[in-house]
Amino acid sequence: MGFEQLAALKDQLAKQAEEKRMAKRAQHAKPAQNAKPAKQAEAPKQAKPGRAAPTAARHAQAQKAPAQKSKPVDPVVLSIGKLQKRFPKAFPKNPAPKVPLKVGIFKDLLEHSEELGLNEAALRDAIKVWCWGSRYWACVAENAMRVDLNGQDAGQVLPAEAARARGLQAKRQKTKNAAAQGGAAQQAGADQQGSAVQQDAVVSQDGSAAQQDGTAQEERAVQQDVAAQQNSTAEQDVVAQHDDGASQQDTPAQQGNVA
């Protein structure tokens, strides 16, 4: 075979190889062309104008809303809390019953004022409030043992002291009863007035004679209402007098228990 024939054969083989490569490329390119284009990511929906997203709206409202102010705690309550924490046997927490305190316990507390962080005025107010009320008066029974700051026996309740405590309880109960009766009298007067107005409206349809009768009933109802209001006012005055008398008479009693 001559040189020219070998060159022609090489060219022919090279062409065949190139055609095969082109065919393979065409086969690989078809699947890519037939594949569907990927969906574009949907853009987030925009909120309608004038309406904010719920979460953002709530967050904005929470920021705008002013913080609720907590109610201030009575300083006397804080002082009593310190006493209960430091001397739990002398100042037991509710619902445990109170115990009669030693006569002169206030002086003992003054020795611990620096430790408690309470001055003389704060201690005096705390003792007055602690010894004022049904829970303390109930424990001041005749011959009951008084206790010191550590809960140790420190004398007995005298008959006169027990009688004074019972008197304070009776006055407080009487005041409550009087206030309740005053409210009931006012309600009864309002009910009577409403009933009289209804009767007058019904009677007015039957002529002049019925109108006169209705007028008389209305006058009686008004008189009853005025009487009920006067009774209520008198009862409230009695309550006020009892409160004034109790405050004037009870303060020495408290100081007797505290001093």
Secondary structure as GFF3:
##gff-version 3
##sequence-region A 1 259
A	DSSP	alpha_helix	3	34	.	.	.	ID=ss1
A	DSSP	alpha_helix	54	64	.	.	.	ID=ss2
A	DSSP	alpha_helix	75	86	.	.	.	ID=ss3
A	DSSP	alpha_helix	105	110	.	.	.	ID=ss4
A	DSSP	alpha_helix	113	116	.	.	.	ID=ss5
A	DSSP	alpha_helix	120	130	.	.	.	ID=ss6
A	DSSP	alpha_helix	134	139	.	.	.	ID=ss7
A	DSSP	beta_strand	145	147	.	.	.	ID=ss8
A	DSSP	beta_strand	153	156	.	.	.	ID=ss9
A	DSSP	alpha_helix	159	203	.	.	.	ID=ss10
A	DSSP	three_ten_helix	204	206	.	.	.	ID=ss11
A	DSSP	alpha_helix	208	258	.	.	.	ID=ss12
###
